[in-house]
Amino acid sequence: MSPKRNCRAAVRAICGSDLHIYLGHGFSEDIGFCVGHEAVGEVVEAGRGVRQLKVGQRVMVSAAVGCGQCPACLAGVVNRCVTNSGSCYGLSTKLQGSQAEYLRVPAADFNARAIPEGLSDEQALMLTDAQATAWFGARNADIGPGSTVAVVGLGPIGLMGVESAFVMGASRVFAIDRVPERRALAASLGATVLDADDPKTLAAQLAEATQGCMADCVLEAVGHEATISLALRLAGRRATVSVIGVAQDKMVNFPMWRAFNMGLTLRIGTCSVPEEWPALVPLLQAGRLKPERFISHRLALSEGARAYELFDRREDGALKMVLRPAA
């Protein structure tokens, strides 16, 4: 397999975590590497060890990369890779990112999959990270039939979390964000929108709406200390709080006494993308989940700088930004 390329990227997306690098808050001290970890494309070259994929095949590339051979990887749990090969594209020079014309995919039989029948490129693109992360976060929140759910942060993943919560059986989903357009999108999915313009009253609003019971399950999709603190305040007794927002604050004050008295469960971490595919692929094929609806912009790869600027400023209804090859 070529050390430089073996997959021609057809469409790529910008993830919220890419903004950390864009803003200078990277995940390593490296510079001079290509960013991006969400892509689908076409196999243009296959190494001698590749048995399942063929040149010309359309594939989706998991953001989470593993060795593909150890028991953890074979179970889809890349972040427990026994060989410590677990990583992600576009965070350092160790593994170049996907916002380029070509992408090298290590252990390709495991880290890339043929796009399932009935899925468009854009649907498959959402499965490479965003939709998988939203589903993972909703699972971690213990959402089940009849649950009352609160979602804090309505970026693409938060909105996918709203949709996922309903598919999992939530009876009510309360949605919180400062951007009016994003609140409107959540409302169109069936969520009850809380007035985020006055954060101090959000807990009171939820208490009134739930007769003081608060939320059974809370999904936090931002990563700020303020939003994590809010998520914990919205949780009712014996509730579960799931944090999937990439931590922007390295230290967070945790209300241990309240968590203890309320019997709260807190789960936090990153998604192992392949672990979520068996559940998600049929749901997308059946039209139960439609993550492509959250794509707001489709720009040429050469317009990447503009895409990042719009995404960072949340201008022009920016949600999921997709980068396509130049016409």
SERO-4910 file (N, C-alpha, C, O; in steps of 0.05 Angstrom, whole numbers):
BEGIN
 pado doro    nc1    nc2    nc3   cac1   cac2   cac3    cc1    cc2    cc3    oc1    oc2    oc3
  Met    A     17    -24      0      0      0      0     18     25      0     37     26     15
  Ser    A     11     44    -16     26     69    -18     26     83      9      4     84     22
  Pro    A     48     94     18     49    109     44     34    135     42     29    148     62
  Lys    A     27    144     18     16    171     14    -14    170      9    -28    188     18
  Arg    A    -24    151     -7    -52    152    -14    -62    125    -22    -47    109    -35
  Asn    A    -86    118    -14    -99     95    -25   -129     98    -28   -143     80    -35
  Cys    A   -139    122    -21   -167    128    -24   -170    157    -34   -159    176    -23
  Arg    A   -186    160    -56   -192    187    -66   -217    197    -51   -238    185    -54
  Ala    A   -215    218    -36   -237    228    -20   -257    241    -39   -250    258    -55
  Ala    A   -283    232    -37   -304    244    -53   -318    267    -39   -321    288    -51
  Val    A   -325    262    -14   -337    284      2   -325    282     30   -319    260     40
  Arg    A   -321    305     42   -310    306     69   -327    326     85   -341    343     73
  Ala    A   -325    325    111   -340    343    128   -322    356    149   -301    344    156
  Ile    A   -330    379    158   -316    392    180   -330    386    206   -354    389    208
  Cys    A   -315    376    225   -325    369    251   -321    392    270   -303    408    267
  Gly    A   -338    394    290   -335    415    310   -308    414    324   -297    435    331
  Ser    A   -297    390    327   -270    388    340   -248    399    322   -227    406    332
  Asp    A   -253    400    295   -233    412    278   -230    442    284   -209    453    278
  Leu    A   -251    454    295   -249    483    302   -228    488    324   -216    509    325
  His    A   -223    468    341   -202    471    361   -175    477    347   -160    494    355
  Ile    A   -169    461    326   -144    465    312   -145    491    297   -125    505    296
  Tyr    A   -167    497    284   -171    522    269   -166    546    287   -154    567    279
  Leu    A   -174    544    312   -171    567    331   -145    566    347   -140    582    364
  Gly    A   -128    546    340   -102    544    353   -102    528    378    -82    528    393
  His    A   -123    514    384   -125    497    408   -123    468    399   -142    453    401
  Gly    A   -100    460    390    -97    433    378    -95    411    398    -96    415    422
  Phe    A    -94    386    387    -93    362    404    -64    352    406    -59    332    420
  Ser    A    -46    366    393    -17    359    395     -1    384    390    -12    405    383
  Glu    A     25    382    393     42    405    388     51    406    359     66    424    351
  Asp    A     43    386    343     51    386    315     39    409    299     18    420    307
  Ile    A     52    416    278     41    435    259     47    423    231     63    405    228
  Gly    A     34    435    211     40    427    183     27    401    175     36    387    157
  Phe    A      5    393    188     -9    369    180    -37    376    169    -47    398    174
  Cys    A    -48    357    154    -75    361    143    -96    353    163    -93    333    177
  Val    A   -116    369    166   -137    363    186   -160    348    173   -160    343    149
  Gly    A   -179    340    190   -203    327    180   -204    297    186   -184    284    183
  His    A   -227    287    194   -230    259    200   -257    247    192   -266    227    202
  Glu    A   -271    261    174   -297    251    164   -296    250    133   -294    271    121
  Ala    A   -296    227    122   -294    225     93   -306    199     82   -305    178     95
  Val    A   -316    201     57   -322    177     41   -307    181     15   -301    204      7
  Gly    A   -301    159      2   -286    162    -23   -285    136    -39   -302    119    -36
  Glu    A   -266    135    -57   -263    113    -75   -235    101    -72   -215    115    -71
  Val    A   -233     75    -70   -207     61    -68   -193     64    -95   -203     56   -116
  Val    A   -168     75    -93   -152     78   -118   -128     60   -117   -115     55   -138
  Glu    A   -121     50    -94    -98     32    -91   -102     15    -67   -110     25    -46
  Ala    A    -96    -11    -68    -99    -29    -46    -73    -45    -41    -62    -56    -60
  Gly    A    -64    -45    -17    -39    -59    -10    -43    -89    -10    -65   -100    -12
  Arg    A    -21   -103     -7    -22   -133     -9    -38   -145     14    -48   -167     11
  Gly    A    -39   -131     37    -54   -142     60    -84   -136     59    -99   -146     76
  Val    A    -93   -122     39   -122   -115     37   -136   -137     21   -129   -143     -2
  Arg    A   -156   -150     34   -170   -172     22   -199   -166     14   -210   -178     -4
  Gln    A   -211   -148     29   -240   -143     26   -247   -120      8   -269   -120     -4
  Leu    A   -230   -101      4   -236    -78    -12   -221    -79    -39   -199    -89    -40
  Lys    A   -234    -69    -59   -223    -70    -86   -221    -42    -98   -237    -24    -90
  Val    A   -203    -38   -116   -200    -12   -129   -226     -5   -143   -238    -22   -157
  Gly    A   -234     19   -140   -259     29   -152   -283     28   -133   -304     39   -139
  Gln    A   -280     14   -110   -302     11    -92   -306     36    -76   -287     50    -68
  Arg    A   -332     43    -70   -339     66    -54   -338     58    -25   -350     38    -18
  Val    A   -325     74     -9   -321     66     19   -326     90     38   -324    113     30
  Met    A   -334     84     63   -335    104     84   -312     98    103   -306     75    109
  Val    A   -299    119    112   -274    116    127   -280    125    156   -286    148    161
  Ser    A   -278    106    175   -283    112    203   -263    132    213   -239    130    208
  Ala    A   -273    152    228   -255    172    241   -237    158    261   -214    167    265
  Ala    A   -248    138    274   -233    123    295   -217    101    281   -228     84    267
  Val    A   -191    101    285   -173     82    272   -161     62    292   -152     70    313
  Gly    A   -162     37    285   -150     16    302   -133     -3    286   -131      0    262
  Cys    A   -121    -22    300   -104    -41    286   -120    -61    269   -110    -72    250
  Gly    A   -146    -65    277   -163    -82    262   -158   -112    267   -170   -128    253
  Gln    A   -141   -119    285   -134   -147    289   -138   -157    318   -142   -180    323
  Cys    A   -136   -139    338   -138   -147    366   -167   -152    373   -185   -143    358
  Pro    A   -173   -165    395   -201   -171    403   -218   -146    406   -241   -146    399
  Ala    A   -206   -124    417   -222   -100    421   -230    -88    394   -253    -81    390
  Cys    A   -211    -85    376   -218    -74    349   -238    -92    335   -257    -81    322
  Leu    A   -235   -118    336   -253   -136    322   -281   -134    334   -301   -140    320
  Ala    A   -284   -124    359   -310   -119    371   -320    -91    365   -341    -84    373
  Gly    A   -303    -76    350   -311    -49    343   -302    -27    363   -308     -4    359
  Val    A   -289    -36    385   -282    -17    406   -254     -7    402   -235    -16    415
  Val    A   -250     11    383   -224     20    374   -209     33    397   -184     31    399
  Asn    A   -223     48    414   -208     63    435   -199     45    458   -189     54    478
  Arg    A   -202     18    455   -190     -1    473   -170    -19    459   -164    -41    468
  Cys    A   -160     -9    436   -142    -25    419   -119    -36    436   -104    -20    449
  Val    A   -115    -62    436    -95    -75    452    -67    -66    444    -48    -65    460
  Thr    A    -63    -60    418    -36    -53    408    -31    -23    411    -10    -13    402
  Asn    A    -49     -9    423    -47     21    426    -45     35    399    -33     56    396
  Ser    A    -58     23    379    -59     35    352    -83     54    349    -85     67    328
  Gly    A   -100     55    369   -124     71    367   -116    101    363   -100    112    378
  Ser    A   -128    114    343   -122    142    338   -144    154    321   -165    141    317
  Cys    A   -140    178    311   -159    192    294   -144    207    273   -122    217    278
  Tyr    A   -156    210    250   -143    225    228   -141    255    235   -158    265    250
  Gly    A   -121    268    225   -120    297    225   -116    311    251   -124    334    255
  Leu    A   -103    297    270    -97    310    296    -67    316    299    -59    331    317
  Ser    A    -51    304    283    -22    308    284    -10    297    258    -24    287    240
  Thr    A     17    298    256     30    287    233     31    257    232     38    245    212
  Lys    A     23    244    254     23    215    255      4    202    236      8    181    225
  Leu    A    -19    216    231    -39    206    213    -52    230    199    -69    243    212
  Gln    A    -45    235    175    -55    258    161    -86    257    157    -97    235    156
  Gly    A    -98    280    156   -127    282    156   -140    279    128   -126    275    108
  Ser    A   -166    280    128   -181    274    104   -190    298     87   -203    295     66
  Gln    A   -184    322     96   -192    346     80   -170    351     59   -157    372     58
  Ala    A   -167    331     42   -148    332     20   -159    315     -2   -180    303      0
  Glu    A   -145    315    -25   -155    300    -48   -153    270    -43   -170    255    -52
  Tyr    A   -131    262    -30   -126    233    -25   -122    228      4   -114    246     19
  Leu    A   -127    204     13   -124    196     41   -112    169     43   -120    150     28
  Arg    A    -93    165     61    -81    139     66    -97    126     89   -100    138    110
  Val    A   -107    102     85   -123     88    104   -107     64    115   -105     44    100
  Pro    A    -96     64    139    -82     41    149   -102     18    156   -125     24    162
  Ala    A    -92     -7    155   -109    -30    161   -137    -26    148   -157    -27    162
  Ala    A   -136    -22    122   -160    -13    108   -184    -31    109   -207    -22    109
  Asp    A   -179    -58    110   -202    -76    112   -219    -71    137   -243    -77    137
  Phe    A   -206    -60    158   -221    -54    182   -229    -25    184   -252    -19    191
  Asn    A   -212     -7    176   -216     22    180   -232     35    158   -239     59    160
  Ala    A   -238     20    137   -256     30    116   -277      8    110   -270    -16    111
  Arg    A   -301     16    104   -322     -3     97   -336      5     71   -339     29     66
  Ala    A   -344    -15     56   -360     -9     32   -385      5     41   -397     -2     61
  Ile    A   -393     26     26   -417     41     33   -441     22     30   -445     10      9
  Pro    A   -457     18     51   -479     -1     51   -500      6     29   -504     30     22
  Glu    A   -513    -14     20   -534    -10     -1   -556      8      9   -565      7     32
  Gly    A   -564     26     -8   -586     44     -1   -578     70     12   -595     87     18
  Leu    A   -552     73     18   -543     98     31   -528    115     10   -513    106     -6
  Ser    A   -534    141     11   -520    160     -6   -492    166      6   -486    159     29
  Asp    A   -476    179    -10   -449    187      0   -452    205     24   -437    202     43
  Glu    A   -471    223     24   -474    242     47   -484    228     72   -476    235     94
  Gln    A   -501    208     69   -510    193     92   -486    177    104   -482    176    128
  Ala    A   -471    164     86   -447    150     95   -427    168    108   -414    161    128
  Leu    A   -425    192     97   -406    212    109   -413    218    138   -396    220    155
  Met    A   -439    220    144   -448    226    171   -442    202    190   -438    206    214
  Leu    A   -440    178    178   -434    155    195   -405    153    202   -398    138    221
  Thr    A   -387    168    189   -359    166    195   -351    178    221   -330    172    232
  Asp    A   -369    195    232   -364    207    259   -389    219    271   -397    210    293
  Ala    A   -401    239    259   -421    255    272   -445    239    282   -452    241    305
  Gln    A   -458    224    264   -481    209    273   -473    187    292   -488    181    311
  Ala    A   -450    175    288   -441    154    306   -436    166    334   -443    154    354
  Thr    A   -425    190    335   -420    203    361   -446    210    375   -448    206    399
  Ala    A   -465    221    360   -491    228    372   -505    203    383   -515    204    405
  Trp    A   -504    181    369   -517    156    378   -503    146    402   -515    137    422
  Phe    A   -476    146    402   -460    137    425   -467    154    449   -471    143    471
  Gly    A   -469    180    446   -476    197    468   -503    192    479   -507    193    504
  Ala    A   -522    187    462   -549    181    470   -550    154    485   -564    151    505
  Arg    A   -535    134    475   -534    108    489   -522    112    517   -532    101    536
  Asn    A   -501    128    518   -488    133    544   -506    148    564   -501    146    588
  Ala    A   -526    161    553   -545    175    571   -567    157    581   -585    166    595
  Asp    A   -566    132    573   -586    112    582   -615    120    572   -634    115    587
  Ile    A   -617    131    549   -643    138    538   -659    113    531   -648     95    517
  Gly    A   -683    112    540   -700     89    534   -729     97    531   -735    121    533
  Pro    A   -747     78    527   -776     85    523   -786    101    547   -783     93    570
  Gly    A   -799    123    541   -811    140    561   -793    160    574   -802    176    591
  Ser    A   -767    160    567   -748    178    580   -754    208    574   -763    215    553
  Thr    A   -749    224    594   -748    253    590   -719    261    587   -702    256    604
  Val    A   -713    274    564   -685    279    556   -681    309    553   -698    324    543
  Ala    A   -657    318    561   -649    346    555   -623    344    539   -605    329    545
  Val    A   -622    360    517   -598    361    500   -587    390    502   -601    409    495
  Val    A   -563    392    510   -550    418    514   -530    422    490   -510    407    488
  Gly    A   -535    441    473   -518    446    450   -530    433    425   -532    409    422
  Leu    A   -539    450    406   -553    441    382   -537    446    357   -548    455    337
  Gly    A   -511    440    358   -496    438    334   -504    413    319   -524    400    327
  Pro    A   -490    405    298   -498    381    283   -501    356    301   -521    341    298
  Ile    A   -482    352    318   -483    327    335   -506    329    355   -520    310    360
  Gly    A   -510    353    367   -532    356    386   -559    352    372   -577    339    384
  Leu    A   -562    362    348   -587    358    333   -591    329    326   -613    318    328
  Met    A   -569    315    318   -571    287    313   -578    272    339   -591    251    339
  Gly    A   -569    283    362   -575    271    388   -605    274    394   -617    255    405
  Val    A   -617    296    387   -646    300    390   -661    278    374   -679    265    385
  Glu    A   -654    275    349   -667    255    332   -662    227    343   -681    211    343
  Ser    A   -638    221    352   -631    195    362   -648    189    387   -657    167    391
  Ala    A   -652    209    404   -667    206    429   -695    197    423   -706    179    437
  Phe    A   -708    209    403   -735    201    396   -736    173    385   -754    157    392
  Val    A   -716    166    369   -715    138    358   -711    118    381   -722     96    379
  Met    A   -697    125    401   -693    108    424   -717    106    442   -718     90    461
  Gly    A   -737    122    437   -762    120    453   -768    142    472   -786    140    488
  Ala    A   -752    164    472   -757    186    490   -785    197    486   -794    200    464
  Ser    A   -798    203    509   -825    214    507   -824    244    503   -841    256    489
  Arg    A   -804    257    515   -800    286    512   -770    292    510   -754    281    524
  Val    A   -764    310    492   -736    320    490   -736    350    492   -750    364    476
  Phe    A   -721    360    511   -718    389    514   -692    398    502   -671    385    507
  Ala    A   -692    418    486   -669    426    470   -660    454    478   -676    473    482
  Ile    A   -633    458    481   -622    483    491   -599    492    473   -580    477    468
  Asp    A   -600    516    463   -578    529    448   -584    558    447   -607    567    449
  Arg    A   -563    574    443   -566    603    441   -573    613    413   -582    635    409
  Val    A   -569    595    393   -574    603    365   -603    598    357   -611    574    357
  Pro    A   -619    618    351   -647    614    345   -653    594    323   -671    578    325
  Glu    A   -637    595    301   -641    577    279   -638    548    287   -652    530    278
  Arg    A   -619    543    305   -615    516    314   -637    507    332   -646    484    332
  Arg    A   -647    525    349   -670    518    365   -695    512    348   -710    493    354
  Ala    A   -698    527    326   -720    522    308   -718    494    295   -739    480    292
  Leu    A   -694    486    288   -690    460    276   -698    438    296   -710    418    289
  Ala    A   -689    442    321   -696    422    342   -726    420    346   -737    398    349
  Ala    A   -739    443    345   -769    443    348   -782    428    325   -802    415    329
  Ser    A   -770    431    301   -782    417    277   -779    387    280   -794    372    267
  Leu    A   -761    378    297   -757    349    301   -776    339    323   -778    315    328
  Gly    A   -790    357    336   -808    350    358   -799    357    385   -813    351    405
  Ala    A   -776    370    388   -765    377    414   -780    401    425   -791    418    411
  Thr    A   -780    404    452   -789    427    466   -765    445    471   -746    437    484
  Val    A   -766    469    461   -743    487    463   -745    504    488   -766    516    494
  Leu    A   -724    505    503   -722    522    527   -709    548    520   -692    549    502
  Asp    A   -716    569    534   -705    596    529   -676    598    538   -671    603    562
  Ala    A   -658    595    519   -629    596    526   -618    624    529   -595    628    536
  Asp    A   -635    644    523   -625    672    525   -621    680    555   -607    699    560
  Asp    A   -633    665    573   -629    670    601   -620    644    615   -636    630    627
  Pro    A   -594    637    613   -584    612    623   -591    607    653   -594    584    661
  Lys    A   -593    628    668   -597    625    697   -624    613    703   -628    601    724
  Thr    A   -643    616    684   -670    605    689   -676    579    676   -698    568    678
  Leu    A   -656    568    662   -661    543    647   -670    520    665   -688    505    659
  Ala    A   -656    517    688   -664    495    706   -692    500    717   -707    481    720
  Ala    A   -699    525    722   -726    531    732   -747    525    710   -769    515    716
  Gln    A   -740    531    685   -758    525    663   -763    495    661   -786    486    657
  Leu    A   -742    479    663   -745    450    661   -760    439    684   -777    421    681
  Ala    A   -755    450    708   -770    441    732   -800    446    729   -816    429    736
  Glu    A   -807    470    718   -835    476    714   -848    457    693   -870    448    697
  Ala    A   -832    451    672   -843    434    651   -846    405    659   -861    390    647
  Thr    A   -831    396    679   -831    368    688   -842    364    716   -838    343    728
  Gln    A   -856    384    726   -867    383    753   -845    376    774   -849    361    793
  Gly    A   -821    388    769   -799    385    788   -782    360    785   -763    356    799
  Cys    A   -790    342    766   -775    317    763   -749    321    748   -730    304    751
  Met    A   -746    341    732   -723    347    715   -719    324    694   -738    310    688
  Ala    A   -695    322    683   -690    303    661   -680    276    672   -663    275    690
  Asp    A   -689    255    659   -678    228    665   -651    225    652   -634    211    663
  Cys    A   -647    237    629   -623    233    613   -615    261    602   -632    276    592
  Val    A   -589    267    604   -580    293    593   -556    287    575   -538    273    582
  Leu    A   -557    299    551   -536    297    531   -523    324    528   -536    343    519
  Glu    A   -497    326    534   -482    351    532   -464    349    508   -448    331    506
  Ala    A   -468    368    488   -453    366    463   -438    391    457   -435    399    434
  Val    A   -427    404    478   -411    429    474   -383    425    484   -363    428    469
  Gly    A   -380    419    510   -354    415    522   -343    437    539   -320    436    548
  His    A   -359    459    543   -351    481    561   -358    474    590   -377    459    595
  Glu    A   -343    486    608   -349    482    637   -378    491    642   -392    478    657
  Ala    A   -386    514    630   -413    524    636   -435    506    626   -455    502    640
  Thr    A   -431    493    603   -452    475    593   -452    448    607   -473    436    611
  Ile    A   -428    439    616   -427    415    631   -441    419    658   -455    402    668
  Ser    A   -436    442    671   -448    449    696   -479    451    693   -494    441    710
  Leu    A   -487    463    670   -516    464    665   -528    437    662   -549    431    673
  Ala    A   -514    419    647   -524    392    643   -529    378    670   -549    364    674
  Leu    A   -511    382    688   -513    369    715   -536    381    730   -549    367    746
  Arg    A   -542    407    727   -565    420    741   -591    411    729   -612    412    743
  Leu    A   -592    403    704   -617    394    692   -624    365    698   -647    357    692
  Ala    A   -606    351    710   -610    322    715   -627    318    740   -623    331    761
  Gly    A   -647    300    738   -663    293    761   -650    271    777   -628    263    772
  Arg    A   -665    261    797   -655    240    814   -649    214    798   -665    205    782
  Arg    A   -625    203    804   -616    179    791   -615    181    761   -618    161    746
  Ala    A   -611    205    751   -608    210    722   -580    204    713   -562    200    728
  Thr    A   -578    203    686   -552    198    673   -545    223    656   -561    232    640
  Val    A   -520    233    659   -510    255    643   -488    244    625   -469    233    635
  Ser    A   -491    248    599   -472    239    580   -458    264    567   -472    281    555
  Val    A   -432    266    569   -417    288    558   -401    279    534   -383    262    537
  Ile    A   -408    289    511   -393    282    486   -381    307    473   -366    305    453
  Gly    A   -386    331    484   -372    355    474   -343    353    480   -334    346    502
  Val    A   -326    358    460   -297    357    463   -289    378    484   -294    401    481
  Ala    A   -276    369    505   -270    386    528   -253    410    520   -230    407    511
  Gln    A   -265    434    523   -251    458    517   -239    471    543   -222    489    541
  Asp    A   -247    460    566   -237    469    591   -223    444    604   -237    425    610
  Lys    A   -197    446    609   -183    422    618   -190    415    647   -188    392    655
  Met    A   -199    435    663   -207    430    690   -236    440    693   -242    463    686
  Val    A   -253    424    705   -281    431    709   -288    426    738   -282    405    749
  Asn    A   -300    446    751   -310    442    778   -333    423    778   -353    428    764
  Phe    A   -331    402    794   -352    382    794   -368    383    820   -356    382    841
  Pro    A   -395    385    819   -411    387    843   -415    360    857   -436    348    855
  Met    A   -394    351    869   -394    323    880   -417    319    899   -430    298    898
  Trp    A   -422    338    917   -443    333    937   -471    330    925   -486    313    932
  Arg    A   -476    348    905   -502    346    891   -504    320    876   -525    306    876
  Ala    A   -483    312    862   -483    287    846   -487    263    865   -502    245    858
  Phe    A   -475    264    889   -478    243    908   -507    241    918   -519    220    919
  Asn    A   -518    264    926   -545    265    937   -566    257    916   -586    245    923
  Met    A   -561    264    891   -580    258    870   -576    231    858   -593    221    843
  Gly    A   -554    218    864   -548    192    853   -543    192    823   -552    175    809
  Leu    A   -529    213    814   -524    217    786   -503    198    774   -484    190    788
  Thr    A   -507    191    750   -486    176    734   -476    195    713   -491    207    698
  Leu    A   -449    198    711   -436    215    691   -419    197    673   -402    182    683
  Arg    A   -423    199    647   -406    185    628   -395    206    609   -409    224    600
  Ile    A   -369    203    602   -356    222    584   -336    207    568   -323    188    577
  Gly    A   -332    215    543   -312    202    527   -318    205    497   -337    217    489
  Thr    A   -300    193    482   -303    194    453   -315    168    442   -315    147    455
  Cys    A   -325    170    418   -339    148    405   -320    130    390   -301    140    376
  Ser    A   -324    104    392   -311     85    374   -330     79    351   -348     63    353
  Val    A   -325     93    329   -345     94    307   -354     66    298   -378     62    296
  Pro    A   -336     47    292   -346     21    282   -365      7    301   -381     -9    292
  Glu    A   -363     12    327   -380     -1    346   -410      7    342   -428     -9    348
  Glu    A   -414     31    331   -442     41    327   -454     33    300   -479     34    297
  Trp    A   -438     25    281   -449     20    254   -470     -2    253   -490      2    238
  Pro    A   -467    -24    267   -488    -45    264   -516    -36    271   -535    -45    259
  Ala    A   -519    -18    290   -545     -7    297   -553     15    278   -577     17    271
  Leu    A   -534     32    270   -541     56    255   -548     50    226   -566     62    215
  Val    A   -533     33    213   -538     28    184   -567     21    178   -578     33    160
  Pro    A   -579      2    192   -607     -5    186   -626     19    191   -646     22    177
  Leu    A   -620     35    212   -637     58    218   -636     79    196   -657     91    189
  Leu    A   -613     83    184   -611    101    161   -624     90    137   -637    104    122
  Gln    A   -620     64    132   -632     51    109   -662     52    110   -675     54     89
  Ala    A   -673     51    134   -702     51    138   -713     80    139   -738     83    140
  Gly    A   -696    100    139   -705    127    140   -713    136    168   -725    157    171
  Arg    A   -706    121    189   -712    128    216   -694    151    225   -703    169    241
  Leu    A   -670    151    217   -651    173    222   -643    185    195   -638    171    176
  Lys    A   -643    212    195   -636    226    170   -615    248    176   -621    272    175
  Pro    A   -591    239    182   -570    259    190   -562    278    168   -552    300    173
  Glu    A   -567    270    142   -560    288    120   -577    314    121   -569    334    108
  Arg    A   -599    314    136   -615    339    137   -601    361    151   -609    385    148
  Phe    A   -580    355    166   -565    376    181   -541    387    165   -526    403    176
  Ile    A   -538    379    140   -518    391    123   -528    418    114   -549    419    100
  Ser    A   -514    439    121   -523    466    113   -509    477     89   -520    493     74
  His    A   -483    468     85   -467    480     64   -452    458     49   -442    439     61
  Arg    A   -451    460     23   -435    443      6   -417    460    -11   -426    473    -29
  Leu    A   -391    460     -4   -372    477    -18   -349    461    -30   -345    438    -22
  Ala    A   -335    473    -49   -312    459    -60   -290    458    -39   -288    475    -22
  Leu    A   -273    438    -42   -250    435    -24   -233    460    -24   -222    468     -3
  Ser    A   -231    473    -47   -215    497    -49   -227    521    -33   -214    541    -28
  Glu    A   -252    518    -25   -266    538     -9   -265    532     21   -280    542     37
  Gly    A   -246    514     29   -244    506     56   -241    528     76   -253    527     98
  Ala    A   -225    548     70   -221    570     88   -247    585     94   -253    592    117
  Arg    A   -263    589     73   -289    602     76   -308    585     93   -323    595    109
  Ala    A   -307    559     88   -324    541    103   -318    542    133   -336    543    149
  Tyr    A   -292    542    140   -284    544    168   -293    571    180   -302    572    203
  Glu    A   -291    592    165   -298    618    175   -328    619    181   -337    629    202
  Leu    A   -344    609    162   -373    609    167   -381    591    191   -398    599    207
  Phe    A   -368    568    192   -374    550    214   -366    562    241   -381    560    260
  Asp    A   -343    574    242   -334    586    267   -352    609    276   -358    611    300
  Arg    A   -361    625    257   -378    648    264   -408    641    266   -424    657    273
  Arg    A   -415    616    259   -442    607    259   -459    625    241   -482    632    248
  Glu    A   -448    633    218   -462    651    200   -477    635    178   -470    612    172
  Asp    A   -497    648    167   -512    637    144   -523    609    151   -524    592    133
  Gly    A   -532    606    176   -544    580    183   -525    557    184   -533    534    180
  Ala    A   -499    562    188   -479    542    186   -484    519    206   -487    524    230
  Leu    A   -485    495    196   -487    471    213   -465    452    204   -441    455    210
  Lys    A   -472    432    188   -452    413    179   -442    423    152   -457    427    133
  Met    A   -415    426    150   -402    437    127   -390    413    111   -373    399    122
  Val    A   -398    410     86   -387    388     70   -370    400     48   -377    420     35
  Leu    A   -347    388     44   -328    397     23   -326    376      1   -321    353      6
  Arg    A   -332    385    -23   -332    368    -47   -309    375    -65   -298    397    -64
  Pro    A   -301    357    -83   -280    363   -103   -290    386   -120   -314    390   -124
  Ala    A   -271    401   -131   -278    422   -150   -291    411   -174   -284    389   -183
  Ala    A   -311    425   -185   -325    415   -208   -307    414   -232   -315    406   -254
***
